[in-house]
Amino acid sequence: MHDLQTLRAFVTVAHEGSVSRAAERLHLTQPAVSLKLKQLQGNLGLALFRRRPQGLALTSDGLALLPAAEKALAAVAAFESNARALHRTLRGRLRIGTIVDPEFIRLGAFLRGLVARAPQLETELSHGMSGSVLERLRRNELDVGFYLAPPGEGPGEAGTEIAHRELTHFDYHVIAPPGWTHRLGSADWPRLAALPWIVTPADSAHHRLLHGALDPLGLTPHGVAQVDQEACMLDLVRAGVGLSLARDALAMAERQERGLTVAEGVRLPCALCFVWQRSRSEEPVIAEALEVLAGVWGRSSD
């Protein structure tokens, strides 16, 4: 085994054909380079260079060993580069609060981007409703999360401490069991509120959106069942139990595939948001998550 400086001296002299030029490139004295070559040839028992008027030229043995020496130096350089990269690699854990279905929030693309940019970062997913995601974020039980709110409102009263980024806008529709068109009638809120409803807990975006429309009118939905999962809600609507809210794409799909009734002219605007604690915005894991999110959804104002 020979030290790296000796191998570098050998390779550099081979390329330059001159001890003096090699010494300049290596920032060594000429005697130091000559000594390293002498020691290398002595240890190997081989003549690696021959003198000629223009300088030094490799012997056949030198030519045979040059590729191996270059490969060894390249391997060391790659090792050092990888070691430096590890210092820059983001490590740790990112706790993500998820809502609704993974496809809608583009969860797969988001996680794929995180793995590509920060392979040493561990992600932990926790599924729930918007309100529970927000509350757990405030208690530092989550680092980031997805949240549903009317456009421009973000996380409401928590807005001063919680930062948010709106990712997309959509509408919620009122959906009813098949054949309920005549029961919906004109589909005004007083008539709709009096019909049986499948309601959701206060933490749900459905609850906040529905009460945001009914409370100013002094109305309360006639709840006959309460669920906390979208799949259960849809099953109960299909079974004829009552009304509920559904995202526009979901409502249209259910109408086409299952024959559910969609109230005409009734829409509740909503925004899918990404939320995090404002005080943690500069933390590397949060900043990385926001960069990946921008690649998945495009950049928007916070």
C-alpha positions in Angstrom: 0.0 0.0 0.0 1.2 3.4 -0.9 0.1 6.8 0.5 -2.1 9.0 -1.7 0.5 11.7 -2.2 2.8 9.1 -3.7 0.2 7.9 -6.1 -0.8 11.5 -7.0 2.9 12.2 -7.6 3.2 9.2 -9.9 0.0 10.0 -11.9 0.8 13.7 -12.1 4.3 13.2 -13.4 3.0 10.6 -15.9 0.5 13.2 -17.2 2.9 16.2 -17.2 6.1 14.4 -18.3 8.0 16.6 -16.0 8.9 16.6 -12.2 8.9 20.4 -12.1 5.5 20.8 -13.7 4.1 18.1 -11.5 5.6 19.8 -8.4 3.8 23.0 -9.3 0.4 21.2 -9.7 0.9 19.3 -6.4 2.2 22.4 -4.5 5.3 20.4 -3.5 9.0 21.0 -4.1 10.8 19.2 -6.9 13.0 17.2 -4.5 9.9 16.0 -2.6 8.3 14.7 -5.8 11.5 13.1 -7.0 11.8 11.4 -3.6 8.3 10.0 -3.7 8.9 8.6 -7.2 12.2 7.0 -6.0 10.5 5.5 -3.0 7.6 4.1 -5.1 9.9 2.5 -7.7 12.1 1.1 -4.9 9.2 -0.4 -3.0 7.7 -1.9 -6.2 11.0 -3.0 -7.6 10.1 -1.6 -10.9 11.3 1.2 -13.1 8.3 3.4 -13.9 9.9 6.2 -15.8 12.7 6.7 -18.3 14.5 9.9 -19.0 14.4 11.5 -22.4 15.4 15.0 -23.6 11.9 16.4 -23.3 11.4 15.1 -19.7 10.2 11.8 -18.3 8.3 9.1 -20.1 6.5 6.0 -18.7 8.1 2.7 -19.1 6.0 -0.3 -20.1 5.6 -1.1 -16.4 4.6 2.4 -15.7 2.0 2.3 -18.5 0.6 -0.9 -17.1 0.3 0.5 -13.6 -1.1 4.0 -14.5 -4.7 3.0 -15.0 -4.8 1.2 -11.7 -3.3 4.3 -9.9 -5.8 6.6 -11.6 -8.7 4.2 -10.6 -7.4 4.2 -7.0 -7.3 8.0 -6.8 -10.8 8.2 -8.4 -12.1 5.8 -5.8 -10.7 7.8 -3.0 -12.1 11.0 -4.5 -15.5 9.4 -4.7 -15.3 8.2 -1.1 -14.5 11.7 0.1 -17.3 13.2 -2.0 -19.8 10.8 -0.6 -18.6 11.5 2.9 -19.0 15.3 2.4 -22.5 14.7 0.9 -23.5 12.9 4.1 -22.8 16.0 6.0 -25.3 17.8 3.8 -27.9 15.1 3.9 -31.0 15.9 5.8 -31.7 13.5 8.6 -34.4 13.1 11.2 -38.2 12.5 11.1 -41.0 14.4 9.5 -44.4 13.8 11.1 -47.2 14.4 8.5 -50.9 14.8 9.3 -52.9 13.5 6.3 -56.7 13.9 5.5 -59.2 12.5 3.0 -57.8 10.2 0.4 -54.1 10.0 -0.5 -54.7 10.6 -4.2 -56.5 13.9 -3.7 -53.7 15.3 -1.6 -51.1 13.9 -3.9 -49.5 12.1 -1.0 -47.6 9.6 -3.1 -45.9 12.2 -5.2 -45.1 14.2 -2.1 -43.4 11.3 -0.3 -41.6 10.2 -3.5 -40.1 13.7 -3.8 -39.0 13.7 -0.1 -37.3 10.3 -0.6 -35.5 11.6 -3.7 -34.3 14.8 -2.1 -33.7 13.5 1.5 -33.2 9.7 1.5 -32.1 9.8 5.1 -35.3 11.5 6.3 -37.9 9.3 8.0 -41.5 10.1 7.4 -44.4 9.2 9.8 -48.0 9.5 8.6 -51.0 10.1 10.9 -54.4 10.2 9.3 -57.3 12.2 10.7 -59.7 15.1 10.2 -58.6 18.7 9.4 -59.3 19.9 12.9 -57.4 17.1 14.6 -54.4 17.7 12.3 -54.4 21.3 13.3 -54.7 20.6 17.0 -51.9 18.1 17.0 -49.7 20.5 15.0 -50.2 23.1 17.7 -49.3 20.6 20.4 -46.1 19.7 18.4 -47.3 16.1 17.8 -47.1 16.8 14.1 -44.6 18.8 12.0 -46.7 19.5 9.0 -50.1 18.5 7.7 -52.9 18.9 5.3 -56.0 21.0 6.1 -59.3 22.0 4.5 -60.7 25.5 4.9 -62.7 28.1 2.9 -60.4 29.9 0.4 -58.4 32.7 2.1 -59.3 31.6 5.6 -56.5 29.1 6.2 -56.5 27.7 9.8 -58.9 30.4 11.1 -58.2 31.5 14.7 -54.9 29.7 14.7 -53.7 31.8 11.7 -51.2 33.9 13.7 -49.2 30.9 14.9 -49.9 28.5 12.0 -48.6 29.2 8.6 -50.5 27.8 5.6 -50.1 27.4 1.8 -53.2 26.9 -0.3 -52.6 24.1 -2.8 -55.8 23.9 -4.8 -59.4 25.2 -4.7 -62.5 23.1 -5.2 -66.2 22.9 -4.2 -68.2 20.8 -1.9 -71.7 19.7 -3.1 -74.7 18.4 -1.2 -75.3 14.8 -2.1 -78.5 12.8 -1.4 -79.6 9.2 -1.9 -80.7 8.0 -5.3 -84.2 9.2 -6.2 -84.3 12.1 -3.8 -84.5 14.9 -6.4 -88.1 15.6 -5.5 -87.3 15.8 -1.8 -84.5 18.3 -2.5 -86.9 20.6 -4.3 -85.5 24.0 -4.9 -82.4 23.0 -2.8 -82.5 26.2 -0.7 -80.8 25.9 2.7 -84.0 26.0 4.9 -85.4 23.1 2.9 -82.1 21.2 2.9 -81.5 21.7 6.6 -84.8 20.1 7.5 -84.0 16.9 5.7 -82.1 14.1 7.4 -78.3 14.6 7.5 -75.3 12.4 8.1 -73.3 14.9 10.1 -69.6 14.8 11.1 -67.7 15.8 14.3 -66.6 19.4 14.9 -63.0 18.6 13.8 -64.3 17.8 10.3 -64.1 20.2 7.4 -67.7 19.1 6.5 -68.9 20.3 9.9 -67.2 23.7 9.6 -68.4 24.3 6.0 -72.0 23.2 6.6 -72.3 25.3 9.8 -70.6 28.2 8.0 -73.6 28.2 5.6 -76.4 27.4 8.1 -75.4 29.3 11.2 -75.8 32.8 9.7 -79.3 31.8 8.7 -80.2 30.5 12.2 -80.5 27.0 10.8 -79.3 23.6 12.2 -79.0 20.4 10.1 -81.4 17.6 11.1 -78.7 15.1 12.0 -79.7 11.4 12.1 -76.2 9.9 12.1 -72.7 11.0 12.8 -69.6 9.5 11.1 -66.0 10.5 11.1 -64.9 8.7 7.9 -65.7 9.7 4.3 -66.2 6.1 3.2 -68.9 5.5 6.0 -70.6 8.7 5.0 -70.9 7.7 1.4 -72.2 4.2 2.4 -75.0 5.8 4.5 -75.9 8.2 1.7 -76.1 5.3 -0.8 -78.2 3.3 1.7 -80.8 6.1 1.8 -80.1 7.4 5.3 -79.7 11.1 4.5 -77.7 14.0 3.0 -74.1 14.8 3.3 -71.3 16.9 1.6 -68.9 15.6 -0.9 -66.0 17.0 -2.9 -66.9 18.0 -6.5 -65.1 15.2 -8.2 -66.4 12.6 -5.7 -69.9 13.9 -6.0 -69.9 13.8 -9.8 -68.4 10.3 -9.7 -71.0 9.1 -7.2 -73.8 10.5 -9.3 -72.6 8.8 -12.4 -71.6 5.5 -10.9 -74.1 5.0 -8.1 -77.0 7.3 -9.1 -76.7 9.6 -6.1 -78.5 12.9 -6.3 -76.6 16.1 -6.3 -78.3 19.3 -5.2 -78.3 21.8 -8.1 -76.9 25.2 -7.5 -75.5 24.6 -4.0 -71.7 24.8 -3.7 -69.4 25.4 -0.7 -66.0 26.7 -1.8 -63.0 25.1 -0.1 -59.2 25.0 -0.3 -56.8 22.3 0.4 -54.0 23.8 2.5 -50.6 22.7 3.8 -50.0 23.8 7.4 -47.0 24.1 9.8 -46.0 26.2 12.8 -44.9 29.6 11.6 -42.0 29.7 14.1 -40.5 26.5 12.6 -40.5 27.8 9.0 -36.7 27.9 8.8 -36.1 24.4 10.2 -34.4 22.2 7.6 -37.1 19.5 7.6 -39.9 22.0 7.2 -38.1 24.0 4.5 -37.4 20.7 2.6 -41.0 19.7 2.8 -42.1 23.0 1.4 -39.6 22.7 -1.5 -40.9 19.3 -2.3 -44.5 20.5 -2.0 -43.8 23.3 -4.5 -42.6 20.7 -7.0 -45.7 18.6 -6.6 -48.3 21.5 -6.5 -46.5 24.5 -7.8 -45.5 27.5 -5.8 -48.1 29.8 -4.2 -48.0 32.5 -1.6 -47.9 31.4 2.1 
